[in-house]
Amino acid sequence: MRAVCLAFALLAACAPTTPPPQPTTEAPAAIHLSGTKWVRVDDMNANPHGATMEFEGARASGYTGCNRWFASVTQNGEELRFRSVGMTRMACGADVQGATERSFLAAIGATRFGHYDRDALVLLDAQQNQIARFESTLPE
């Protein structure tokens, strides 16, 4: 029994004393679009208060045409992805509101690239086909 206790004591003495690395809790890096606001302009069937998006840090949020939405965003050059999309669950009174919402959610779900300048943001799919167009809502 003494030999077993001695062996455990020696093993414990030889164990590394540095603590294991702690997971980082850093927030994702802000994207280039951070601080910008946009309204969708290419959905001709949208209700008068069409979809909007606003970027802050590595997050996006806005209005779908019926509900408020939010998502995490990753951007690497022109690559652009919306992930973990969530939204409120308000009942849409008109069919046009629901159609606006479905069109918008399909567009951000299919987005793989984004081209933008000061006045326009164009979302593109994996084949780089335009799937949505937005105009800036920030004052000049």
C-alpha positions in Angstrom: 0.0 0.0 0.0 2.9 2.3 0.8 4.3 1.7 -2.6 1.0 2.7 -4.3 0.8 5.9 -2.3 4.4 6.7 -3.0 3.8 6.1 -6.8 0.8 8.5 -6.7 2.8 11.1 -4.8 5.6 10.9 -7.4 3.2 11.2 -10.3 1.5 14.2 -8.8 4.9 15.9 -8.3 5.7 15.4 -11.9 2.4 16.8 -13.2 2.7 20.1 -15.0 1.8 23.1 -12.7 0.6 25.4 -15.4 -3.1 25.8 -15.6 -4.9 24.7 -18.7 -5.6 27.5 -21.3 -8.9 29.4 -20.6 -11.3 29.9 -23.4 -11.4 33.4 -24.7 -14.5 35.5 -24.3 -13.5 38.1 -26.8 -16.3 39.5 -28.9 -16.0 38.8 -32.6 -14.2 41.5 -34.5 -16.2 44.3 -36.0 -16.9 44.1 -39.7 -16.3 46.8 -42.3 -20.1 47.4 -42.5 -20.3 48.3 -38.8 -22.1 51.6 -38.2 -24.0 51.5 -41.5 -27.8 51.4 -42.0 -29.7 50.2 -45.1 -33.2 49.9 -46.6 -34.1 47.3 -49.3 -35.0 49.0 -52.6 -35.4 46.1 -55.1 -38.4 44.3 -53.7 -41.2 45.7 -55.8 -43.8 43.7 -54.0 -42.7 44.9 -50.5 -45.0 46.8 -48.2 -44.3 50.5 -48.0 -42.1 49.9 -45.0 -39.7 47.5 -46.5 -36.9 45.5 -45.0 -34.0 47.3 -43.2 -30.7 46.3 -41.8 -28.2 47.9 -39.5 -24.7 46.7 -38.7 -23.0 47.2 -35.4 -19.8 45.4 -34.5 -20.2 41.8 -35.8 -24.0 41.9 -35.5 -26.9 43.0 -37.8 -30.5 43.8 -37.0 -33.4 45.5 -38.5 -37.0 45.1 -39.8 -38.2 42.3 -42.1 -41.3 44.1 -43.2 -43.3 42.5 -40.4 -40.9 41.6 -37.5 -37.6 42.7 -36.0 -34.7 40.5 -36.8 -31.1 40.1 -35.6 -28.1 38.0 -36.6 -24.3 37.5 -36.2 -22.3 38.5 -39.2 -19.0 37.4 -40.6 -17.1 39.3 -43.3 -13.8 38.5 -45.0 -13.2 40.9 -47.9 -16.3 40.6 -50.1 -17.4 37.3 -48.4 -20.4 38.1 -46.2 -22.5 35.7 -44.1 -25.5 36.1 -41.8 -25.6 33.4 -39.0 -27.9 32.6 -36.1 -30.7 34.6 -37.5 -33.5 35.2 -35.1 -36.6 37.5 -35.0 -39.7 38.5 -33.1 -42.9 36.5 -33.8 -45.5 39.2 -34.5 -48.5 38.3 -36.5 -48.4 39.9 -39.9 -51.7 41.5 -40.8 -51.3 41.7 -44.5 -50.1 39.2 -47.1 -47.7 41.7 -48.4 -45.9 42.0 -45.0 -45.4 38.2 -44.9 -44.2 38.1 -48.5 -41.7 41.0 -47.8 -40.4 39.1 -44.7 -40.1 35.7 -46.6 -38.2 37.4 -49.4 -35.9 39.2 -47.1 -35.1 36.2 -44.9 -34.4 34.1 -48.1 -32.0 36.8 -49.3 -29.9 37.0 -46.1 -30.0 33.2 -45.8 -28.5 32.8 -49.3 -26.0 35.7 -49.0 -22.4 34.7 -49.6 -20.9 38.0 -50.8 -21.6 41.7 -50.4 -20.5 44.6 -52.6 -21.0 48.0 -51.0 -20.0 51.6 -51.2 -21.3 54.7 -49.4 -24.7 54.6 -51.1 -25.5 51.0 -52.0 -25.2 47.5 -50.6 -25.7 44.5 -53.0 -26.1 41.0 -51.5 -24.9 38.2 -53.8 -25.4 34.4 -53.7 -22.7 31.7 -54.0 -22.6 32.2 -57.8 -22.4 36.0 -57.3 -25.8 36.6 -58.6 -27.5 39.7 -57.1 -30.2 38.6 -54.7 -31.0 41.9 -52.9 -30.1 45.6 -53.2 -30.1 48.2 -50.3 -29.6 51.9 -50.2 -27.9 53.8 -47.3 -30.2 55.5 -44.8 -27.4 57.5 -43.2 -27.5 61.2 -43.8 -24.6 62.5 -45.9 
